[in-house]
Amino acid sequence: MPRKAKATVQLVVRVPSEWVRRADALTDQVMPIGVEITRTDVVRMAIAEGLDTLEMRRKKTAKGATS
């Protein structure tokens, strides 16, 4: 099933080779049967989850500072 087109921006970063190895290992683990998941897909998921986590952490910290 094709992905819905979204406005995107190309982002180029250098990461440690260990991160690439870890992303490659996850590629096979998160792949549903019959769906190809690429390294790029795994990195996108990791960034999205990481951003969600950082935002929640920031909200908790801000909430604690105002209490």
N, C-alpha and C positions, 0 to 999 in steps of 0.2 A: 504494500500500500504506500503510495508516494506521500511524502511529508507535505503538509500545508506550507506554502511559501510564506516566509516572514522576512521583514526587513533585517538584513544582516550586515555586519561589518567584519572584515577580515582582521584577525588578530594573530600576530606572529610573535611567539615567545620561545625562548630557549629554556629547556627543562633538563634536569639531571637524567642521565640514561636509565637510572633505576626507576624513575617515574614512567618512562616509556615501557620498560619491562613489566611493571605492575599493570599498566593500562592494557598491554597485550594479553597478560594473563587473565584479566577481567573480561576481555572481549569474548572468550570462549565460555566463561561462567555466566554471563548475563544474556547470552544469545538464546532467545526463544527458538523452538524447533521451527525450521524453515525460514527464519528471518536472519539476514546477515547483519551483524553489528560490527562496525569498524572501530579502529582505534580512535578515530576522530569522534565517533558517537560516544564512546566511553569517556573521553576527555570532556566533551560537552556536558555529559551527565555529572561528572565529578565537579566541574565548575559550577553548574546549577545547584547541586546539593551543597557545595561549599559556601556559595553565596547565601543560600537559605539559612544555613547554620550560623554564618557570621552575622546576618541580619537579626536572627532571633537572639543571639548572644548580646548584640548591641542593644536591642530593645529591653532585655532583662537587666542589663547594666544601667541603662538610662532610667528604667523604672525604679531600680534600687536606689539610685542617686537622688530621686525626688521623694522618696519615702521618708 
